[in-house]
Amino acid sequence: MFKEKLALVPDLPGSYQMKDKDGNIIYVGKAKNLKKRLKSYFTGRVTGKTKKLVSDIVDFEYIVTSSELESLILEITLIKKYNPKYNILLKDDKSYPYIEFTKDKYPILRVVRNPRIKKNKNNLYGPFPNVGSARRTVSMLNRIYPLRKCEVLKKDYCLYYHIGECLGYCKNEVDLEKLEVMKREITAFLNGDASFILKKLESDMQLASSKMNFEKALEYKKMIEDIKITLKNQTIVLNKDINLDLFNYYAIDNYLSIQVFFIRGGTLFGRSKKIINIVSEPQDAMLEYIIRFYEKELIPKEILVPDLVDKDNLSEYLGIKVRTPIKGDMKKLLDLASENAKIVLEEEIKTINQNQKIKEEALNELSMIVERSVSRIEAFDNSHLFGTYYVGGMVVFEDFEPVKNDYRKFKIAPDVKDDLKAMEEVLYRRYYRVLMEDMKRPDLIIVDGGETQVSVAVKVLQELNLDIKVIGLKKDDKHRTNTIIKSDLSEIELDANSHLFIFLSKIQEEVHRFAISYHRQIKNKGSLASVLEMLPGIGEKRRKELLKKFTSLKKIKEATIEELSEVIPLQVAISLKEYLENEEKND
């Protein structure tokens, strides 16, 4: 089908982009030789995810570059821009926590995420693959050492001062030499030397025991045991000057199992594992994974990778040393990472294949119901507080997997008082923007409800001249989903034991959770600022003006509509007053 177009592709390096029937870029790759790489998709034997990719390709484009490094940079840039469904998607992955020891005069010890994104200039230790481990470490150190606990120094002593876990930095003249000793000991511990802290804890344990404070002595004993277990679980590598990340992988068919070892202070500080479904060669997927990995994590001065990974371009891209050890302890550790990757993948491969098969069967069943191939699904639900302040929520799933960065929340006009009007506004705003900005379109829209909700969705799509399938998920009299309502309002009963029912229920629960979460946050905060955030027509400038004039929620409740309308439009003022009155009745 692409024979004539492939004949025109040059034998040069560059990046290529695969497109589907709607013109969406579904995969971005790079190649030393564009012609050979592109031909391999359409003339060779492909399986698994690659086979699915090829079946979705309707067209392709390519951009020639002057070097492999340029093609790598272009590939990553296009992946970030288009987020193609068949590339490695890491945007939903949570970043690892780090322990931060601030460089303030009176330092704070705390757990942080995304230190690279925040351009953190404090001392950072990690990453900790287990956030619980990081929090326990910080909690233990904060109990042993009376560090500052508050972000901003208060005017009077806090609880931590009274229980002996703070020196009272807000009021007392602190012995700076004592503070420096604490800093050195904490820093030494975070760098892997626990000797100072162990001696201190053992001394404190003996003192508590001699004073017959056995409960406190037991607490110190437990801390000592926790530290020793932590140290025992760390594998000694070489000298304490070694700080690097090590990557290796193992591949079976279209699955790539990745292991990352974090080596800090000469010890195996932690590890991370990941299994991904790939369409490219393992070494190319590994290169892409490493680059995407460091979009969220701190880049060390050196990383180790297996031999097949393109070290030169990776090194130039990240601006660090990248090497492959060929002997010694580091080579053994690299091999160990590969062996771990193999064990993890072999254990998971049967489950992965089974889950993939179940998912494909459910997608095929859904595609037959709506008479269109389904991959991307956008689902909607509304929420309100006492009949006012409607908001809409949209969640996105691709192949029944959530794409959380594509989720959207919608503030709805204050004069909207019913679910159908709220649904109509949200759908119109969403797909008007999709149309105007030529955004990625879903294969299917799911609304929570029956015939009337589906009719509203179909009406909006017809007005915008968009050909997107719609279904509604209708509940029975026991509030259990049991029926699919199609665009033509015909009904299909769902088997509660089917895989499709389970996946659709998961989507329905997720969009419901997402839609009500914002309201819950506002209700829990109970602050004027939070209420104002909800209200369309109140931007940051008006919000500041309201907060300046009405300094408390109590005062704004007491204000008249006329007083409120001096700052905000009359209709917005009426809606705000109505909400506050309803909230008071329901408290």
Residue pairs with C-beta under 8 A, 6 or more apart in sequence:
1 42
2 38
2 42
2 60
5 60
6 35
6 38
6 39
6 42
9 34
9 35
9 38
9 39
9 62
10 34
10 35
10 64
11 33
11 34
11 35
11 36
12 33
12 34
12 64
12 65
13 30
13 31
13 32
13 33
13 34
13 64
13 65
13 66
13 67
13 68
13 70
13 71
14 30
14 31
14 34
14 62
14 63
14 64
14 65
14 71
14 74
15 28
15 29
15 30
15 31
15 62
15 63
15 65
15 71
15 74
15 75
15 78
16 28
16 29
16 30
16 31
16 34
16 37
16 38
16 60
16 61
16 62
16 63
17 25
17 27
17 28
17 60
17 61
17 62
17 63
17 78
17 82
17 84
18 25
18 26
18 27
18 28
18 29
18 41
18 53
18 56
18 57
18 59
18 60
18 84
18 86
19 25
19 26
19 57
19 58
19 59
19 60
19 61
20 26
20 56
20 57
20 58
21 56
21 58
22 440
22 441
23 59
24 82
24 440
24 441
25 78
25 82
25 84
26 53
26 56
26 57
26 84
26 85
26 86
27 53
27 57
27 84
27 85
27 86
27 87
27 279
28 75
28 78
28 79
28 82
28 84
28 87
29 37
29 75
29 280
29 284
30 68
30 71
30 72
30 74
30 75
30 284
31 37
31 38
31 71
32 68
34 62
34 64
38 60
38 62
41 50
41 53
41 54
41 57
42 54
46 53
46 54
47 253
47 254
48 253
48 254
48 277
49 86
49 254
49 277
49 278
49 279
50 254
50 279
53 86
53 279
63 74
65 71
65 74
68 310
68 313
69 313
69 316
69 317
72 287
72 291
72 310
72 313
72 317
73 317
75 288
76 288
76 291
76 292
76 317
79 87
79 288
79 292
83 89
83 91
83 405
85 375
85 376
85 398
85 399
86 279
87 288
88 276
88 278
88 285
88 288
88 289
88 292
89 403
90 289
90 292
90 293
90 295
90 296
91 405
92 402
92 403
92 404
92 405
93 296
94 113
95 113
95 114
95 117
95 127
95 296
95 297
96 113
96 126
96 127
96 128
96 129
96 131
96 272
96 297
97 111
97 112
97 113
97 126
97 127
97 128
97 131
97 134
97 135
98 111
98 112
98 113
98 115
98 124
98 125
98 126
98 127
98 128
98 134
98 298
99 109
99 110
99 111
99 112
99 124
99 125
99 126
99 128
99 134
99 137
99 138
99 190
100 108
100 109
100 110
100 111
100 112
100 115
100 120
100 122
100 123
100 124
100 125
101 107
101 108
101 109
101 122
101 123
101 124
101 125
101 183
101 186
101 187
101 190
102 108
102 109
102 110
102 122
102 123
103 121
103 122
103 123
104 148
106 147
106 148
106 153
106 169
106 174
106 179
107 147
107 148
107 183
108 147
108 148
108 149
108 151
109 138
109 141
109 142
109 145
109 147
109 186
110 138
111 128
111 131
111 134
111 135
111 138
112 118
112 120
112 124
114 296
115 124
115 298
116 294
116 296
116 297
116 298
116 299
117 296
123 187
124 298
125 190
125 191
125 264
126 134
126 262
126 264
126 269
126 270
127 262
127 270
127 297
127 298
128 134
128 137
128 270
129 262
129 270
129 271
129 272
130 270
133 230
133 270
136 226
140 223
140 226
140 227
141 147
141 186
141 189
142 149
142 165
143 165
143 223
144 197
144 200
144 201
144 223
145 182
145 185
145 186
146 160
146 164
146 165
146 166
146 167
146 182
147 165
147 166
147 182
147 186
148 166
148 167
148 169
149 158
149 160
149 165
149 166
150 158
150 170
153 169
153 170
154 170
155 170
156 170
156 171
157 168
157 170
157 171
158 166
158 170
160 166
161 167
161 168
167 174
167 179
168 174
184 196
185 196
185 197
185 200
188 195
188 196
189 196
189 197
191 240
191 264
191 265
192 234
192 240
192 264
192 265
192 266
192 267
192 269
193 240
193 265
194 227
194 231
197 227
198 224
198 227
198 228
201 220
201 223
201 224
201 227
202 220
202 224
204 220
205 217
205 220
205 221
205 224
206 217
208 214
208 216
208 217
208 220
209 217
234 267
234 268
234 269
235 267
235 268
236 266
236 267
237 263
237 266
237 267
237 268
237 329
237 330
237 333
238 266
238 329
238 330
239 266
240 265
240 266
241 266
242 263
242 265
242 266
243 263
243 264
243 265
243 300
243 301
243 302
244 263
244 300
244 301
244 302
244 303
244 304
245 260
245 261
245 262
245 263
245 300
245 302
245 303
245 304
246 260
246 261
246 263
246 303
246 304
246 305
246 330
246 333
246 334
246 337
247 258
247 259
247 260
247 286
247 290
247 303
247 304
247 305
247 306
247 309
247 337
248 258
248 259
248 305
248 306
248 334
248 335
248 337
248 338
248 341
249 256
249 257
249 258
249 259
249 282
249 286
249 306
249 338
249 341
250 256
250 257
250 338
250 341
250 342
250 345
251 257
251 278
251 282
251 345
252 345
252 346
252 349
254 277
254 278
254 279
255 275
255 276
255 277
255 278
255 345
255 349
255 352
256 275
256 276
256 277
256 278
256 282
256 285
256 286
256 289
257 273
257 274
257 275
257 341
257 342
257 344
257 345
257 348
258 273
258 274
258 275
258 276
258 286
258 289
258 341
259 271
259 272
259 273
259 337
259 338
259 340
259 341
259 344
260 271
260 272
260 273
260 274
260 293
260 337
261 268
261 270
261 271
261 333
261 336
261 337
262 268
262 269
262 270
262 271
262 272
263 269
263 333
268 333
271 337
271 340
273 340
273 341
273 344
274 289
275 344
275 345
275 348
275 352
276 285
276 289
277 356
278 285
280 288
282 308
283 306
283 308
283 309
283 310
286 305
286 306
286 308
286 309
287 309
287 310
287 313
287 314
290 303
290 305
290 309
290 314
291 314
291 317
291 318
294 318
299 318
299 319
299 320
300 320
301 320
301 321
302 320
302 321
302 322
302 323
303 318
303 320
303 321
303 322
304 322
304 323
304 324
304 325
304 330
304 333
304 334
305 311
305 314
305 322
305 323
305 324
306 324
306 334
306 338
307 324
309 324
311 322
311 323
311 324
312 322
314 322
315 321
315 322
324 334
325 331
325 334
358 499
359 399
359 400
359 499
359 503
361 499
362 400
362 498
362 499
362 500
362 502
362 503
363 374
363 375
363 399
363 400
365 498
365 499
365 500
366 374
366 444
366 500
366 504
367 373
367 374
369 471
369 484
369 486
369 492
370 444
370 469
370 471
370 486
370 487
371 469
372 443
372 444
372 469
373 443
374 443
374 444
374 469
375 398
375 399
375 443
376 396
376 397
376 398
376 440
376 441
376 442
376 443
376 444
377 396
377 397
377 398
377 400
377 442
377 443
377 444
377 445
377 446
377 507
378 394
378 395
378 396
378 430
378 442
378 444
378 445
378 446
379 394
379 395
379 396
379 397
379 445
379 446
379 447
379 448
379 507
379 508
379 510
379 511
380 392
380 393
380 394
380 423
380 426
380 427
380 430
380 445
380 446
380 447
380 448
380 511
381 392
381 393
381 447
381 448
381 508
381 511
381 512
381 514
381 515
382 390
382 391
382 392
382 393
382 412
382 419
382 422
382 423
382 426
382 448
382 515
383 390
383 391
383 392
383 393
383 515
383 516
383 518
383 519
384 390
384 391
384 422
384 519
385 519
385 522
385 523
385 579
385 582
385 583
386 579
386 582
386 583
386 585
386 586
387 417
387 582
388 414
388 417
388 575
388 578
388 579
388 582
389 412
389 414
389 519
389 534
389 535
389 575
389 579
390 412
390 416
390 419
390 422
391 409
391 410
391 411
391 412
391 515
391 518
391 519
391 534
392 409
392 410
392 412
392 422
392 423
392 425
392 426
392 515
393 407
393 408
393 409
393 410
393 511
393 512
393 514
393 515
393 516
393 517
393 518
394 407
394 408
394 409
394 410
394 426
394 430
394 511
394 514
395 402
395 407
395 507
395 510
395 511
395 514
396 402
396 403
396 404
396 406
396 407
396 442
397 403
397 507
400 503
400 506
400 507
402 510
407 514
408 430
409 514
409 518
410 425
410 426
410 429
410 430
411 534
411 535
411 536
412 422
412 425
412 426
412 536
413 425
413 536
414 535
414 536
414 537
414 571
414 572
414 574
414 575
414 576
415 571
415 575
416 422
416 425
419 449
419 453
420 452
420 453
420 456
423 447
423 449
423 453
423 456
423 457
424 456
424 459
424 460
427 445
427 447
427 456
427 457
427 460
427 461
428 460
428 463
428 464
431 460
431 461
431 464
431 466
431 468
432 464
433 439
434 440
434 441
434 466
435 464
435 466
441 466
441 468
442 468
443 468
443 469
444 468
444 469
444 470
444 471
445 457
445 461
445 468
445 469
445 470
445 471
446 470
446 471
446 472
446 473
446 504
446 507
446 508
446 511
447 453
447 454
447 456
447 457
447 470
447 471
447 472
447 473
448 472
448 473
448 508
448 511
448 512
449 472
449 473
449 474
450 472
450 474
450 483
450 485
451 472
451 485
451 489
453 472
453 485
454 470
454 471
454 472
454 485
454 486
454 487
454 489
455 489
457 470
457 472
458 470
458 487
461 467
461 468
461 470
469 487
470 486
470 487
471 484
471 485
471 486
471 487
472 484
472 485
473 481
473 483
473 484
473 485
473 504
473 508
474 481
474 482
474 483
474 484
474 485
474 491
475 481
475 482
476 482
476 483
480 496
481 494
481 501
481 504
481 505
481 508
482 493
482 494
482 496
483 491
483 492
483 493
483 494
484 491
484 492
484 493
484 494
484 504
485 491
486 492
494 500
494 501
494 504
495 501
518 534
519 534
521 530
522 530
522 531
522 533
522 534
526 553
527 553
528 546
528 547
528 550
528 552
528 553
528 556
529 543
529 547
531 553
531 576
531 579
531 580
532 538
532 543
532 546
532 547
532 576
533 543
535 572
535 575
535 576
536 572
537 568
537 569
537 571
537 572
538 546
538 568
538 572
542 567
542 568
545 567
546 556
546 564
546 567
546 568
549 566
549 567
550 556
550 559
556 564
556 576
556 580
557 580
557 584
561 570
561 573
561 574
561 577
564 573
564 576
564 577
565 573
568 576
